[in-house]
């Protein structure tokens, strides 16, 4: 039909912009008291991950945690392990968190981040989608991570819309603002 247009989204990836990147979001779950809560604080702060892992280890060994608190503590420790590049250990923690409490969305998204880093993009996308469907602490991070997975798979339109969704949820989320700089959006006439 004449006069109609469609939105063409072209992703432009600047040299190496989407290799293992510390800006990929990971979510943390707030559960517990005592050492389990301290583990959460370390994961949330994102600094001193080695100290945080030690605190998480102690919480898992010494505290009588509910199943939900134990699952959350595994998720939080996994975030810090991933930050240190210990992807296999992080994967184990995320999978353990999922095993303990399959209703938590956060460990699914966090496992997706590890899978992206391992180049297993479709598996990452599946895991992130499960996490988003279950609900999570910070949905904007889930959409960002899904956008990264889509971008790595060459699905630029989907990535673009996920990055835009991130900014609807958190207009100041710098990693999404930065990723959108690499996209060109044009309108072209619809094909007859």
N, CA and C atoms as an extended XYZ file, in Angstrom:
576
Properties=species:S:1:pos:R:3:atomname:S:1:resname:S:1:resid:I:1 pbc="F F F"
N         0.827       -1.175        0.000 N   UNK     1
C         0.000        0.000        0.000 CA  UNK     1
C         0.871        1.238        0.000 C   UNK     1
N         0.554        2.164       -0.875 N   UNK     2
C         1.341        3.375       -1.001 CA  UNK     2
C         1.162        4.255        0.231 C   UNK     2
N         2.242        4.896        0.650 N   UNK     3
C         2.183        5.808        1.772 CA  UNK     3
C         2.427        5.157        3.126 C   UNK     3
N         2.348        3.850        3.211 N   UNK     4
C         2.625        3.178        4.480 CA  UNK     4
C         4.129        2.982        4.607 C   UNK     4
N         4.592        2.902        5.807 N   UNK     5
C         6.020        2.678        6.003 CA  UNK     5
C         6.228        1.646        7.099 C   UNK     5
N         7.408        1.135        7.153 N   UNK     6
C         7.751        0.235        8.241 CA  UNK     6
C         9.030        0.748        8.878 C   UNK     6
N         9.243        0.346       10.095 N   UNK     7
C        10.412        0.779       10.839 CA  UNK     7
C        11.544       -0.199       10.580 C   UNK     7
N        12.640        0.299       10.082 N   UNK     8
C        13.809       -0.545        9.852 CA  UNK     8
C        14.820       -0.237       10.943 C   UNK     8
N        15.236       -1.256       11.634 N   UNK     9
C        16.207       -1.072       12.707 CA  UNK     9
C        17.457       -1.831       12.330 C   UNK     9
N        18.538       -1.119       12.317 N   UNK    10
C        19.811       -1.711       11.962 CA  UNK    10
C        20.731       -1.564       13.156 C   UNK    10
N        21.216       -2.677       13.658 N   UNK    11
C        22.161       -2.630       14.767 CA  UNK    11
C        23.568       -2.521       14.217 C   UNK    11
N        24.298       -1.609       14.748 N   UNK    12
C        25.680       -1.443       14.348 CA  UNK    12
C        26.529       -1.733       15.571 C   UNK    12
N        27.319       -2.767       15.498 N   UNK    13
C        28.144       -3.127       16.635 CA  UNK    13
C        29.547       -2.586       16.399 C   UNK    13
N        29.953       -1.698       17.280 N   UNK    14
C        31.296       -1.131       17.188 CA  UNK    14
C        32.288       -2.194       17.631 C   UNK    14
N        33.454       -2.197       17.028 N   UNK    15
C        34.477       -3.199       17.276 CA  UNK    15
C        34.525       -3.754       18.686 C   UNK    15
N        34.017       -4.941       18.864 N   UNK    16
C        34.120       -5.637       20.136 CA  UNK    16
C        33.211       -5.107       21.229 C   UNK    16
N        32.229       -4.291       20.887 N   UNK    17
C        31.400       -3.662       21.918 CA  UNK    17
C        30.600       -4.662       22.734 C   UNK    17
N        30.358       -5.847       22.201 N   UNK    18
C        29.549       -6.802       22.944 CA  UNK    18
C        30.304       -8.085       23.265 C   UNK    18
N        31.522       -7.958       23.683 N   UNK    19
C        32.210       -9.117       24.224 CA  UNK    19
C        31.851       -9.174       25.698 C   UNK    19
N        32.420      -10.098       26.449 N   UNK    20
C        32.086      -10.201       27.876 CA  UNK    20
C        32.239       -8.829       28.504 C   UNK    20
N        31.155       -8.292       28.955 N   UNK    21
C        31.103       -6.887       29.336 CA  UNK    21
C        30.577       -6.747       30.751 C   UNK    21
N        31.285       -6.042       31.620 N   UNK    22
C        30.842       -5.934       32.994 CA  UNK    22
C        29.517       -5.198       33.151 C   UNK    22
N        29.074       -4.472       32.140 N   UNK    23
C        27.821       -3.735       32.265 CA  UNK    23
C        26.604       -4.627       32.108 C   UNK    23
N        26.781       -5.873       31.654 N   UNK    24
C        25.636       -6.747       31.561 CA  UNK    24
C        25.065       -6.878       32.948 C   UNK    24
N        23.793       -6.657       33.046 N   UNK    25
C        23.164       -6.623       34.352 CA  UNK    25
C        23.006       -7.991       34.968 C   UNK    25
N        23.129       -8.033       36.260 N   UNK    26
C        22.788       -9.218       37.019 CA  UNK    26
C        21.915       -8.755       38.156 C   UNK    26
N        20.987       -9.575       38.520 N   UNK    27
C        20.053       -9.205       39.569 CA  UNK    27
C        20.365       -9.964       40.841 C   UNK    27
N        19.989       -9.367       41.933 N   UNK    28
C        20.217       -9.971       43.232 CA  UNK    28
C        18.888      -10.069       43.952 C   UNK    28
N        18.803      -11.026       44.840 N   UNK    29
C        17.569      -11.268       45.565 CA  UNK    29
C        17.792      -10.927       47.022 C   UNK    29
N        16.889      -10.167       47.590 N   UNK    30
C        16.991       -9.794       48.997 CA  UNK    30
C        16.217      -10.798       49.832 C   UNK    30
N        16.910      -11.556       50.589 N   UNK    31
C        16.277      -12.519       51.481 CA  UNK    31
C        17.161      -12.640       52.723 C   UNK    31
N        16.552      -13.065       53.783 N   UNK    32
C        17.303      -13.466       54.959 CA  UNK    32
C        17.706      -12.333       55.875 C   UNK    32
N        18.310      -12.749       56.946 N   UNK    33
C        18.868      -11.843       57.952 CA  UNK    33
C        20.284      -12.314       58.222 C   UNK    33
N        20.999      -11.595       59.026 N   UNK    34
C        22.342      -12.022       59.398 CA  UNK    34
C        23.277      -12.080       58.205 C   UNK    34
N        24.036      -13.163       58.123 N   UNK    35
C        25.027      -13.305       57.063 CA  UNK    35
C        24.385      -13.388       55.679 C   UNK    35
N        23.218      -14.009       55.574 N   UNK    36
C        22.528      -14.087       54.280 CA  UNK    36
C        22.184      -12.683       53.788 C   UNK    36
N        21.751      -11.823       54.687 N   UNK    37
C        21.454      -10.441       54.308 CA  UNK    37
C        22.740       -9.708       53.938 C   UNK    37
N        23.814       -9.955       54.678 N   UNK    38
C        25.107       -9.343       54.344 CA  UNK    38
C        25.577       -9.788       52.962 C   UNK    38
N        25.335      -11.049       52.632 N   UNK    39
C        25.667      -11.574       51.302 CA  UNK    39
C        24.926      -10.765       50.240 C   UNK    39
N        23.644      -10.527       50.473 N   UNK    40
C        22.836       -9.708       49.559 CA  UNK    40
C        23.438       -8.311       49.404 C   UNK    40
N        23.840       -7.697       50.515 N   UNK    41
C        24.403       -6.338       50.473 CA  UNK    41
C        25.680       -6.316       49.630 C   UNK    41
N        26.538       -7.303       49.801 N   UNK    42
C        27.760       -7.380       48.986 CA  UNK    42
C        27.412       -7.517       47.498 C   UNK    42
N        26.454       -8.389       47.189 N   UNK    43
C        26.071       -8.591       45.790 CA  UNK    43
C        25.474       -7.318       45.210 C   UNK    43
N        24.651       -6.636       45.993 N   UNK    44
C        24.019       -5.408       45.521 CA  UNK    44
C        25.049       -4.307       45.301 C   UNK    44
N        26.001       -4.182       46.215 N   UNK    45
C        27.017       -3.129       46.104 CA  UNK    45
C        27.930       -3.365       44.907 C   UNK    45
N        28.212       -4.630       44.610 N   UNK    46
C        29.029       -4.947       43.450 CA  UNK    46
C        30.514       -4.724       43.628 C   UNK    46
N        30.929       -4.371       44.828 N   UNK    47
C        32.367       -4.226       45.062 CA  UNK    47
C        32.797       -5.259       46.106 C   UNK    47
N        34.040       -5.534       46.143 N   UNK    48
C        34.612       -6.531       47.059 CA  UNK    48
C        33.934       -7.902       46.937 C   UNK    48
N        33.837       -8.425       45.717 N   UNK    49
C        33.141       -9.709       45.556 CA  UNK    49
C        33.810      -10.861       46.306 C   UNK    49
N        35.122      -10.835       46.448 N   UNK    50
C        35.781      -11.930       47.175 CA  UNK    50
C        35.321      -11.957       48.638 C   UNK    50
N        35.262      -10.789       49.257 N   UNK    51
C        34.764      -10.721       50.636 CA  UNK    51
C        33.309      -11.149       50.693 C   UNK    51
N        32.532      -10.724       49.715 N   UNK    52
C        31.122      -11.089       49.668 CA  UNK    52
C        30.924      -12.584       49.534 C   UNK    52
N        31.738      -13.222       48.705 N   UNK    53
C        31.635      -14.676       48.524 CA  UNK    53
C        31.927      -15.383       49.842 C   UNK    53
N        32.917      -14.891       50.575 N   UNK    54
C        33.239      -15.471       51.881 CA  UNK    54
C        32.047      -15.376       52.827 C   UNK    54
N        31.391      -14.221       52.830 N   UNK    55
C        30.209      -14.029       53.677 CA  UNK    55
C        29.094      -14.979       53.243 C   UNK    55
N        28.865      -15.106       51.939 N   UNK    56
C        27.833      -16.019       51.430 CA  UNK    56
C        28.140      -17.461       51.831 C   UNK    56
N        29.419      -17.843       51.703 N   UNK    57
C        29.826      -19.201       52.087 CA  UNK    57
C        29.489      -19.464       53.546 C   UNK    57
N        29.804      -18.496       54.403 N   UNK    58
C        29.523      -18.645       55.834 CA  UNK    58
C        28.022      -18.724       56.092 C   UNK    58
N        27.254      -17.927       55.384 N   UNK    59
C        25.797      -17.972       55.548 CA  UNK    59
C        25.262      -19.350       55.181 C   UNK    59
N        25.755      -19.898       54.075 N   UNK    60
C        25.281      -21.206       53.623 CA  UNK    60
C        25.723      -22.326       54.566 C   UNK    60
N        26.880      -22.170       55.205 N   UNK    61
C        27.391      -23.204       56.118 CA  UNK    61
C        26.785      -23.103       57.509 C   UNK    61
N        26.711      -21.890       58.034 N   UNK    62
C        26.429      -21.722       59.465 CA  UNK    62
C        24.994      -21.370       59.810 C   UNK    62
N        24.259      -20.769       58.892 N   UNK    63
C        22.933      -20.279       59.245 CA  UNK    63
C        21.851      -21.280       58.868 C   UNK    63
N        20.814      -21.307       59.673 N   UNK    64
C        19.638      -22.122       59.386 CA  UNK    64
C        18.747      -21.302       58.463 C   UNK    64
N        18.910      -21.490       57.172 N   UNK    65
C        18.192      -20.695       56.184 CA  UNK    65
C        16.965      -21.447       55.688 C   UNK    65
N        15.904      -20.701       55.443 N   UNK    66
C        14.747      -21.303       54.782 CA  UNK    66
C        15.171      -21.667       53.357 C   UNK    66
N        14.370      -22.454       52.688 N   UNK    67
C        14.677      -22.835       51.308 CA  UNK    67
C        14.782      -21.585       50.442 C   UNK    67
N        13.857      -20.639       50.611 N   UNK    68
C        13.888      -19.401       49.812 CA  UNK    68
C        15.155      -18.598       50.099 C   UNK    68
N        15.544      -18.499       51.374 N   UNK    69
C        16.752      -17.749       51.725 CA  UNK    69
C        18.009      -18.434       51.190 C   UNK    69
N        18.028      -19.749       51.241 N   UNK    70
C        19.172      -20.498       50.704 CA  UNK    70
C        19.253      -20.286       49.183 C   UNK    70
N        18.118      -20.336       48.496 N   UNK    71
C        18.097      -20.111       47.046 CA  UNK    71
C        18.598      -18.701       46.726 C   UNK    71
N        18.129      -17.717       47.474 N   UNK    72
C        18.548      -16.335       47.241 CA  UNK    72
C        20.039      -16.160       47.500 C   UNK    72
N        20.551      -16.827       48.517 N   UNK    73
C        21.978      -16.711       48.843 CA  UNK    73
C        22.826      -17.333       47.739 C   UNK    73
N        22.392      -18.453       47.187 N   UNK    74
C        23.117      -19.044       46.042 CA  UNK    74
C        23.104      -18.081       44.856 C   UNK    74
N        21.955      -17.463       44.603 N   UNK    75
C        21.866      -16.506       43.498 CA  UNK    75
C        22.831      -15.338       43.724 C   UNK    75
N        22.826      -14.783       44.920 N   UNK    76
C        23.695      -13.642       45.220 CA  UNK    76
C        25.170      -14.012       45.115 C   UNK    76
N        25.538      -15.186       45.615 N   UNK    77
C        26.932      -15.622       45.497 CA  UNK    77
C        27.292      -15.821       44.028 C   UNK    77
N        26.364      -16.365       43.253 N   UNK    78
C        26.620      -16.559       41.827 CA  UNK    78
C        26.903      -15.254       41.102 C   UNK    78
N        26.187      -14.192       41.474 N   UNK    79
C        26.429      -12.876       40.867 CA  UNK    79
C        27.879      -12.460       41.100 C   UNK    79
N        28.362      -12.658       42.314 N   UNK    80
C        29.745      -12.248       42.623 CA  UNK    80
C        30.764      -13.163       41.970 C   UNK    80
N        30.474      -14.454       41.905 N   UNK    81
C        31.380      -15.372       41.203 CA  UNK    81
C        31.490      -15.000       39.726 C   UNK    81
N        30.364      -14.664       39.122 N   UNK    82
C        30.384      -14.256       37.717 CA  UNK    82
C        31.183      -12.977       37.538 C   UNK    82
N        31.056      -12.055       38.481 N   UNK    83
C        31.826      -10.802       38.403 CA  UNK    83
C        33.319      -11.077       38.414 C   UNK    83
N        33.729      -12.161       39.061 N   UNK    84
C        35.146      -12.535       39.102 CA  UNK    84
C        35.549      -13.421       37.929 C   UNK    84
N        34.612      -13.677       37.019 N   UNK    85
C        34.914      -14.503       35.851 CA  UNK    85
C        34.857      -15.990       36.116 C   UNK    85
N        34.331      -16.396       37.259 N   UNK    86
C        34.217      -17.819       37.597 CA  UNK    86
C        32.857      -18.332       37.112 C   UNK    86
N        32.741      -18.413       35.802 N   UNK    87
C        31.446      -18.695       35.181 CA  UNK    87
C        30.893      -20.066       35.530 C   UNK    87
N        31.738      -21.082       35.610 N   UNK    88
C        31.230      -22.423       35.933 CA  UNK    88
C        30.688      -22.465       37.358 C   UNK    88
N        31.413      -21.856       38.290 N   UNK    89
C        30.931      -21.810       39.674 CA  UNK    89
C        29.657      -20.973       39.778 C   UNK    89
N        29.607      -19.876       39.043 N   UNK    90
C        28.408      -19.037       39.041 CA  UNK    90
C        27.226      -19.822       38.481 C   UNK    90
N        27.443      -20.539       37.387 N   UNK    91
C        26.375      -21.363       36.792 CA  UNK    91
C        25.857      -22.377       37.793 C   UNK    91
N        26.780      -23.006       38.521 N   UNK    92
C        26.365      -23.988       39.515 CA  UNK    92
C        25.456      -23.326       40.547 C   UNK    92
N        25.842      -22.145       41.041 N   UNK    93
C        25.023      -21.456       42.036 CA  UNK    93
C        23.657      -21.070       41.476 C   UNK    93
N        23.613      -20.559       40.262 N   UNK    94
C        22.321      -20.177       39.672 CA  UNK    94
C        21.432      -21.408       39.501 C   UNK    94
N        22.008      -22.509       39.032 N   UNK    95
C        21.231      -23.738       38.878 CA  UNK    95
C        20.755      -24.276       40.222 C   UNK    95
N        21.586      -24.156       41.241 N   UNK    96
C        21.185      -24.595       42.582 CA  UNK    96
C        20.056      -23.714       43.108 C   UNK    96
N        20.138      -22.437       42.876 N   UNK    97
C        19.077      -21.517       43.278 CA  UNK    97
C        17.766      -21.890       42.587 C   UNK    97
N        17.840      -22.176       41.295 N   UNK    98
C        16.658      -22.577       40.526 CA  UNK    98
C        16.100      -23.898       41.048 C   UNK    98
N        16.988      -24.836       41.365 N   UNK    99
C        16.546      -26.134       41.896 CA  UNK    99
C        15.817      -25.948       43.230 C   UNK    99
N        16.375      -25.100       44.092 N   UNK   100
C        15.789      -24.885       45.412 CA  UNK   100
C        14.457      -24.131       45.348 C   UNK   100
N        14.381      -23.128       44.483 N   UNK   101
C        13.158      -22.331       44.391 CA  UNK   101
C        12.902      -21.959       42.938 C   UNK   101
N        12.240      -22.840       42.196 N   UNK   102
C        11.990      -22.603       40.777 CA  UNK   102
C        11.134      -21.378       40.493 C   UNK   102
N        10.517      -20.793       41.522 N   UNK   103
C         9.659      -19.621       41.309 CA  UNK   103
C        10.443      -18.316       41.211 C   UNK   103
N        11.734      -18.338       41.534 N   UNK   104
C        12.551      -17.121       41.447 CA  UNK   104
C        12.956      -16.860       40.003 C   UNK   104
N        12.691      -15.676       39.510 N   UNK   105
C        13.082      -15.324       38.149 CA  UNK   105
C        14.535      -14.901       38.035 C   UNK   105
N        15.059      -14.288       39.092 N   UNK   106
C        16.409      -13.718       39.038 CA  UNK   106
C        17.508      -14.716       38.650 C   UNK   106
N        17.557      -15.912       39.258 N   UNK   107
C        18.644      -16.814       38.869 CA  UNK   107
C        18.564      -17.273       37.415 C   UNK   107
N        17.356      -17.330       36.851 N   UNK   108
C        17.230      -17.678       35.429 CA  UNK   108
C        17.891      -16.603       34.564 C   UNK   108
N        17.619      -15.336       34.897 N   UNK   109
C        18.228      -14.233       34.142 CA  UNK   109
C        19.732      -14.237       34.344 C   UNK   109
N        20.170      -14.437       35.575 N   UNK   110
C        21.604      -14.441       35.852 CA  UNK   110
C        22.320      -15.586       35.143 C   UNK   110
N        21.678      -16.747       35.083 N   UNK   111
C        22.242      -17.861       34.316 CA  UNK   111
C        22.331      -17.474       32.842 C   UNK   111
N        21.337      -16.743       32.356 N   UNK   112
C        21.368      -16.263       30.976 CA  UNK   112
C        22.581      -15.401       30.693 C   UNK   112
N        22.971      -14.585       31.652 N   UNK   113
C        24.160      -13.737       31.479 CA  UNK   113
C        25.405      -14.607       31.300 C   UNK   113
N        25.530      -15.639       32.118 N   UNK   114
C        26.678      -16.550       31.995 CA  UNK   114
C        26.653      -17.233       30.628 C   UNK   114
N        25.480      -17.647       30.197 N   UNK   115
C        25.374      -18.317       28.896 CA  UNK   115
C        25.728      -17.374       27.746 C   UNK   115
N        25.376      -16.102       27.873 N   UNK   116
C        25.801      -15.123       26.859 CA  UNK   116
C        27.316      -15.075       26.813 C   UNK   116
N        27.934      -14.978       27.977 N   UNK   117
C        29.400      -14.900       28.046 CA  UNK   117
C        30.057      -16.145       27.461 C   UNK   117
N        29.364      -17.269       27.531 N   UNK   118
C        29.890      -18.523       26.980 CA  UNK   118
C        29.562      -18.683       25.497 C   UNK   118
N        28.848      -17.714       24.918 N   UNK   119
C        28.499      -17.776       23.503 CA  UNK   119
C        27.309      -18.668       23.197 C   UNK   119
N        26.542      -19.039       24.205 N   UNK   120
C        25.380      -19.915       24.033 CA  UNK   120
C        24.127      -19.046       24.057 C   UNK   120
N        23.969      -18.259       22.998 N   UNK   121
C        22.990      -17.180       22.980 CA  UNK   121
C        21.537      -17.646       23.000 C   UNK   121
N        21.192      -18.699       22.269 N   UNK   122
C        19.804      -19.173       22.286 CA  UNK   122
C        19.433      -19.707       23.660 C   UNK   122
N        20.331      -20.459       24.281 N   UNK   123
C        20.074      -20.949       25.641 CA  UNK   123
C        19.933      -19.774       26.606 C   UNK   123
N        20.761      -18.767       26.414 N   UNK   124
C        20.686      -17.570       27.255 CA  UNK   124
C        19.333      -16.906       27.107 C   UNK   124
N        18.895      -16.759       25.872 N   UNK   125
C        17.606      -16.134       25.604 CA  UNK   125
C        16.472      -16.925       26.263 C   UNK   125
N        16.517      -18.247       26.158 N   UNK   126
C        15.488      -19.085       26.781 CA  UNK   126
C        15.472      -18.899       28.295 C   UNK   126
N        16.649      -18.875       28.902 N   UNK   127
C        16.753      -18.722       30.353 CA  UNK   127
C        16.254      -17.346       30.801 C   UNK   127
N        16.650      -16.313       30.085 N   UNK   128
C        16.221      -14.952       30.417 CA  UNK   128
C        14.708      -14.819       30.259 C   UNK   128
N        14.158      -15.386       29.204 N   UNK   129
C        12.708      -15.341       29.012 CA  UNK   129
C        11.971      -16.025       30.168 C   UNK   129
N        12.503      -17.162       30.644 N   UNK   130
C        11.889      -17.834       31.798 CA  UNK   130
C        11.918      -16.904       33.015 C   UNK   130
N        13.062      -16.259       33.241 N   UNK   131
C        13.182      -15.349       34.387 CA  UNK   131
C        12.233      -14.174       34.304 C   UNK   131
N        12.122      -13.582       33.121 N   UNK   132
C        11.194      -12.461       32.950 CA  UNK   132
C         9.755      -12.906       33.174 C   UNK   132
N         9.410      -14.088       32.687 N   UNK   133
C         8.046      -14.599       32.850 CA  UNK   133
C         7.715      -14.857       34.319 C   UNK   133
N         8.701      -15.286       35.088 N   UNK   134
C         8.477      -15.566       36.507 CA  UNK   134
C         8.409      -14.289       37.341 C   UNK   134
N         8.994      -13.227       36.836 N   UNK   135
C         9.084      -11.986       37.598 CA  UNK   135
C        10.423      -11.924       38.303 C   UNK   135
N        10.927      -10.721       38.450 N   UNK   136
C        12.249      -10.574       39.036 CA  UNK   136
C        12.368       -9.263       39.776 C   UNK   136
N        13.439       -9.131       40.526 N   UNK   137
C        13.638       -7.959       41.369 CA  UNK   137
C        13.761       -6.672       40.563 C   UNK   137
N        14.514       -6.716       39.484 N   UNK   138
C        14.770       -5.537       38.663 CA  UNK   138
C        14.511       -5.892       37.195 C   UNK   138
N        13.262       -5.807       36.741 N   UNK   139
C        12.939       -6.248       35.377 CA  UNK   139
C        13.730       -5.530       34.297 C   UNK   139
N        14.096       -4.278       34.528 N   UNK   140
C        14.853       -3.557       33.495 CA  UNK   140
C        16.171       -4.259       33.188 C   UNK   140
N        16.758       -4.899       34.181 N   UNK   141
C        18.014       -5.617       33.948 CA  UNK   141
C        17.750       -6.862       33.102 C   UNK   141
N        16.642       -7.526       33.345 N   UNK   142
C        16.291       -8.686       32.530 CA  UNK   142
C        16.090       -8.317       31.068 C   UNK   142
N        15.393       -7.203       30.839 N   UNK   143
C        15.196       -6.752       29.456 CA  UNK   143
C        16.522       -6.344       28.816 C   UNK   143
N        17.394       -5.731       29.591 N   UNK   144
C        18.703       -5.363       29.045 CA  UNK   144
C        19.465       -6.621       28.625 C   UNK   144
N        19.508       -7.602       29.520 N   UNK   145
C        20.240       -8.828       29.207 CA  UNK   145
C        19.632       -9.549       27.999 C   UNK   145
N        18.301       -9.533       27.916 N   UNK   146
C        17.666      -10.150       26.749 CA  UNK   146
C        18.044       -9.377       25.488 C   UNK   146
N        18.117       -8.051       25.574 N   UNK   147
C        18.547       -7.246       24.440 CA  UNK   147
C        19.949       -7.623       23.989 C   UNK   147
N        20.842       -7.854       24.949 N   UNK   148
C        22.209       -8.278       24.615 CA  UNK   148
C        22.179       -9.618       23.891 C   UNK   148
N        21.395      -10.556       24.405 N   UNK   149
C        21.304      -11.874       23.748 CA  UNK   149
C        20.791      -11.720       22.319 C   UNK   149
N        19.729      -10.933       22.148 N   UNK   150
C        19.207      -10.710       20.797 CA  UNK   150
C        20.274      -10.073       19.905 C   UNK   150
N        20.964       -9.090       20.427 N   UNK   151
C        21.977       -8.402       19.614 CA  UNK   151
C        23.086       -9.363       19.201 C   UNK   151
N        23.505      -10.210       20.118 N   UNK   152
C        24.556      -11.172       19.795 CA  UNK   152
C        24.093      -12.170       18.727 C   UNK   152
N        22.778      -12.395       18.649 N   UNK   153
C        22.216      -13.318       17.659 CA  UNK   153
C        21.887      -12.615       16.347 C   UNK   153
N        22.157      -11.310       16.262 N   UNK   154
C        21.868      -10.564       15.051 CA  UNK   154
C        20.411      -10.167       14.919 C   UNK   154
N        19.636      -10.281       15.975 N   UNK   155
C        18.228       -9.915       15.957 CA  UNK   155
C        18.103       -8.481       16.489 C   UNK   155
N        18.503       -7.540       15.651 N   UNK   156
C        18.662       -6.152       16.075 CA  UNK   156
C        17.341       -5.464       16.405 C   UNK   156
N        16.290       -5.775       15.680 N   UNK   157
C        14.992       -5.160       15.970 CA  UNK   157
C        14.553       -5.522       17.393 C   UNK   157
N        14.641       -6.814       17.743 N   UNK   158
C        14.247       -7.255       19.076 CA  UNK   158
C        15.136       -6.622       20.142 C   UNK   158
N        16.441       -6.555       19.866 N   UNK   159
C        17.370       -5.937       20.817 CA  UNK   159
C        17.016       -4.473       21.038 C   UNK   159
N        16.765       -3.767       19.951 N   UNK   160
C        16.411       -2.346       20.034 CA  UNK   160
C        15.196       -2.140       20.926 C   UNK   160
N        14.142       -2.927       20.703 N   UNK   161
C        12.919       -2.758       21.490 CA  UNK   161
C        13.127       -3.137       22.962 C   UNK   161
N        13.988       -4.113       23.225 N   UNK   162
C        14.274       -4.432       24.632 CA  UNK   162
C        15.041       -3.304       25.305 C   UNK   162
N        16.008       -2.710       24.610 N   UNK   163
C        16.740       -1.579       25.196 CA  UNK   163
C        15.799       -0.398       25.447 C   UNK   163
N        14.864       -0.181       24.527 N   UNK   164
C        13.867        0.879       24.732 CA  UNK   164
C        12.988        0.568       25.940 C   UNK   164
N        12.619       -0.704       26.107 N   UNK   165
C        11.798       -1.126       27.257 CA  UNK   165
C        12.551       -0.856       28.562 C   UNK   165
N        13.854       -1.106       28.543 N   UNK   166
C        14.673       -0.829       29.730 CA  UNK   166
C        14.505        0.626       30.145 C   UNK   166
N        14.571        1.534       29.167 N   UNK   167
C        14.489        2.964       29.481 CA  UNK   167
C        13.079        3.388       29.889 C   UNK   167
N        12.058        2.629       29.478 N   UNK   168
C        10.707        2.881       30.003 CA  UNK   168
C        10.667        2.570       31.493 C   UNK   168
N        11.344        1.496       31.886 N   UNK   169
C        11.337        1.052       33.279 CA  UNK   169
C        12.314        1.836       34.148 C   UNK   169
N        13.452        2.204       33.568 N   UNK   170
C        14.470        2.974       34.290 CA  UNK   170
C        15.143        3.919       33.288 C   UNK   170
N        14.621        5.150       33.173 N   UNK   171
C        15.108        6.087       32.156 CA  UNK   171
C        16.592        6.447       32.270 C   UNK   171
N        17.208        6.164       33.389 N   UNK   172
C        18.615        6.525       33.582 CA  UNK   172
C        19.561        5.336       33.538 C   UNK   172
N        19.106        4.188       33.060 N   UNK   173
C        19.957        2.999       33.049 CA  UNK   173
C        21.022        3.147       31.965 C   UNK   173
N        22.212        3.531       32.393 N   UNK   174
C        23.304        3.901       31.481 CA  UNK   174
C        23.672        2.818       30.465 C   UNK   174
N        23.742        1.534       30.839 N   UNK   175
C        24.110        0.533       29.827 CA  UNK   175
C        23.148        0.508       28.632 C   UNK   175
N        21.848        0.692       28.872 N   UNK   176
C        20.887        0.705       27.757 CA  UNK   176
C        21.047        1.970       26.927 C   UNK   176
N        21.259        3.094       27.592 N   UNK   177
C        21.493        4.351       26.866 CA  UNK   177
C        22.703        4.185       25.951 C   UNK   177
N        23.737        3.564       26.467 N   UNK   178
C        24.967        3.358       25.688 CA  UNK   178
C        24.719        2.417       24.511 C   UNK   178
N        24.009        1.302       24.724 N   UNK   179
C        23.760        0.349       23.639 CA  UNK   179
C        22.957        0.991       22.521 C   UNK   179
N        21.981        1.824       22.875 N   UNK   180
C        21.131        2.442       21.847 CA  UNK   180
C        21.907        3.389       20.940 C   UNK   180
N        23.056        3.851       21.378 N   UNK   181
C        23.891        4.717       20.533 CA  UNK   181
C        24.389        3.979       19.293 C   UNK   181
N        24.391        2.649       19.331 N   UNK   182
C        24.916        1.858       18.224 CA  UNK   182
C        23.842        1.456       17.221 C   UNK   182
N        22.624        1.978       17.390 N   UNK   183
C        21.530        1.633       16.490 CA  UNK   183
C        21.165        2.819       15.615 C   UNK   183
N        20.808        2.507       14.384 N   UNK   184
C        20.280        3.493       13.462 CA  UNK   184
C        18.855        3.071       13.137 C   UNK   184
N        17.926        3.996       13.290 N   UNK   185
C        16.527        3.707       13.019 CA  UNK   185
C        16.102        4.552       11.832 C   UNK   185
N        15.564        3.903       10.818 N   UNK   186
C        15.105        4.623        9.625 CA  UNK   186
C        13.695        4.164        9.277 C   UNK   186
N        13.000        4.994        8.557 N   UNK   187
C        11.671        4.634        8.035 CA  UNK   187
C        11.834        4.468        6.524 C   UNK   187
N        11.290        3.382        6.044 N   UNK   188
C        11.353        3.114        4.613 CA  UNK   188
C         9.965        2.784        4.117 C   UNK   188
N         9.674        3.094        2.848 N   UNK   189
C         8.356        2.760        2.322 CA  UNK   189
C         8.111        1.259        2.357 C   UNK   189
N         6.877        0.892        2.651 N   UNK   190
C         6.522       -0.531        2.658 CA  UNK   190
C         6.575       -1.064        1.240 C   UNK   190
N         6.974       -2.313        1.123 N   UNK   191
C         7.026       -2.941       -0.206 CA  UNK   191
C         5.602       -3.230       -0.658 C   UNK   191
N         5.338       -3.020       -1.969 N   UNK   192
C         3.987       -3.246       -2.507 CA  UNK   192
C         3.682       -4.699       -2.627 C   UNK   192
